Amino acid sequence: MKILKFPNDKLRIKSDSLNYKEIRNIKFKKIKNCLLKSKGLAISAPQVGINKRFFIMDINSNLLLCINPVIIFKSSIRFISKEGCLSIPNYFSYINRSKYLLLGFFDSKGNYLELFFKNYFSSCVQHEIDHLNGILILDRT
């Protein structure tokens, strides 16, 4: 599995939600291995050519799979986040992001979860949600 690089048009497509049957058929392990090999913090499905709404994020060496994620709450408190992207190698941008957020999502077993993120992890979630909506950090600068 390879990471798509800008200017690949597939990175600009808004992703579709997954249904329960699709959740069981996606090869999450291959995508996790791709993330680990890249040494990135997170990877979204569109970055590996899958037009579905999920991402995997490394939180202190624990991988978190977020399926059909929805930001329930974003704080009005903002901060400037320095961000890179696996699909745009050697490029960094400073982006104004919400400092706190509450994310609702499903895990690989179909359980609904809500998690609170702050600071760096909040910006990472927002970055991955952008990917699911066909938005790149180039669009945020």
C-alpha positions as CSV (number, residue, x, y, z in Angstrom):
1,M,0.0,0.0,0.0
2,K,1.4,3.4,-1.0
3,I,0.7,6.9,0.2
4,L,-0.7,9.1,-2.6
5,K,1.3,12.3,-3.2
6,F,0.1,15.7,-4.1
7,P,-1.1,16.6,-6.8
8,N,-3.0,13.3,-7.1
9,D,-6.6,14.2,-7.8
10,K,-7.9,11.4,-5.4
11,L,-6.7,13.5,-2.5
12,R,-9.3,16.1,-3.4
13,I,-12.4,13.8,-3.3
14,K,-14.8,14.0,-0.4
15,S,-14.9,10.6,1.3
16,D,-18.0,8.5,1.8
17,S,-19.1,7.0,5.1
18,L,-18.6,3.3,5.8
19,N,-21.5,1.0,6.6
20,Y,-21.0,-2.0,9.0
21,K,-20.4,-4.5,6.2
22,E,-17.6,-2.3,4.8
23,I,-16.0,-1.9,8.2
24,R,-15.6,-5.7,8.3
25,N,-14.0,-5.8,4.8
26,I,-11.5,-2.9,5.0
27,K,-7.9,-4.0,5.5
28,F,-7.1,-1.8,8.5
29,K,-3.9,-3.7,9.3
30,K,-2.3,-2.8,5.9
31,I,-3.1,0.8,6.5
32,K,-1.7,0.7,10.1
33,N,1.5,-0.8,8.7
34,C,1.7,1.9,6.1
35,L,1.4,4.5,8.9
36,L,4.1,2.8,11.0
37,K,6.4,2.5,8.1
38,S,6.0,6.2,7.2
39,K,6.7,7.2,10.8
40,G,3.8,9.7,10.6
41,L,1.4,10.7,13.4
42,A,-1.7,9.8,11.4
43,I,-3.0,8.6,8.0
44,S,-6.5,8.9,6.4
45,A,-8.1,6.5,4.0
46,P,-7.9,9.0,1.1
47,Q,-4.1,9.1,1.5
48,V,-3.9,5.4,0.5
49,G,-6.5,5.7,-2.3
50,I,-9.6,4.6,-0.3
51,N,-12.5,7.0,-0.6
52,K,-14.0,6.2,2.8
53,R,-14.3,8.2,6.1
54,F,-11.7,6.8,8.5
55,F,-8.3,7.6,9.8
56,I,-5.7,6.0,12.1
57,M,-3.8,8.1,14.6
58,D,-0.8,7.3,16.8
59,I,-1.4,8.6,20.3
60,N,1.6,7.9,22.5
61,S,2.4,4.7,20.6
62,N,-1.2,3.5,20.7
63,L,-3.0,3.4,17.4
64,L,-6.5,4.7,17.3
65,L,-8.9,3.9,14.4
66,C,-11.6,6.5,13.9
67,I,-14.4,5.4,11.5
68,N,-17.0,7.9,10.3
69,P,-15.6,10.6,12.6
70,V,-17.6,13.7,13.4
71,I,-16.4,16.7,15.3
72,I,-19.1,17.3,17.9
73,F,-17.6,20.3,19.5
74,K,-14.7,22.6,18.6
75,S,-13.5,25.3,21.0
76,S,-13.4,28.9,20.0
77,I,-9.9,29.0,21.6
78,R,-7.4,28.8,18.8
79,F,-3.7,28.1,18.4
80,I,-1.2,28.0,15.5
81,S,-0.2,24.4,14.6
82,K,2.9,23.6,12.6
83,E,1.8,20.8,10.3
84,G,3.3,18.5,7.8
85,C,1.6,15.9,5.6
86,L,2.6,12.4,4.4
87,S,1.0,13.3,1.0
88,I,3.1,16.5,0.7
89,P,6.7,15.5,1.7
90,N,9.0,18.1,3.0
91,Y,6.3,20.8,3.3
92,F,5.2,22.4,6.5
93,S,2.5,25.0,7.1
94,Y,1.3,27.0,10.1
95,I,-2.4,26.6,10.5
96,N,-4.9,28.2,12.9
97,R,-6.8,25.4,14.6
98,S,-9.2,24.9,17.5
99,K,-7.3,24.0,20.6
100,Y,-9.9,21.6,22.0
101,L,-12.4,19.3,20.3
102,L,-14.8,16.4,21.1
103,L,-14.8,13.7,18.4
104,G,-17.5,11.1,17.9
105,F,-16.6,8.0,15.9
106,F,-16.9,4.2,15.5
107,D,-14.2,1.6,16.2
108,S,-13.6,-1.5,14.1
109,K,-16.2,-3.5,16.2
110,G,-18.9,-0.9,15.4
111,N,-18.9,0.6,18.9
112,Y,-19.6,4.3,19.1
113,L,-17.1,6.3,21.1
114,E,-16.5,10.0,22.0
115,L,-13.0,11.3,22.9
116,F,-11.7,14.7,23.9
117,F,-8.6,16.0,22.2
118,K,-6.4,19.0,22.9
119,N,-3.5,20.9,21.5
120,Y,-1.4,18.8,19.1
121,F,-3.8,15.9,19.0
122,S,-6.7,18.3,18.3
123,S,-4.9,19.7,15.3
124,C,-4.1,16.2,14.1
125,V,-7.7,15.2,14.2
126,Q,-8.7,18.4,12.3
127,H,-6.0,17.7,9.7
128,E,-7.3,14.2,9.1
129,I,-10.9,15.3,9.0
130,D,-9.8,17.8,6.3
131,H,-8.4,14.9,4.3
132,L,-11.7,13.1,4.5
133,N,-13.3,16.3,3.1
134,G,-10.7,16.6,0.2
135,I,-8.9,19.5,1.9
136,L,-5.1,19.7,2.1
137,I,-2.9,21.9,4.3
138,L,-2.1,23.9,1.1
139,D,-5.7,25.0,1.2
140,R,-5.4,26.2,4.9
141,T,-2.4,28.6,4.5
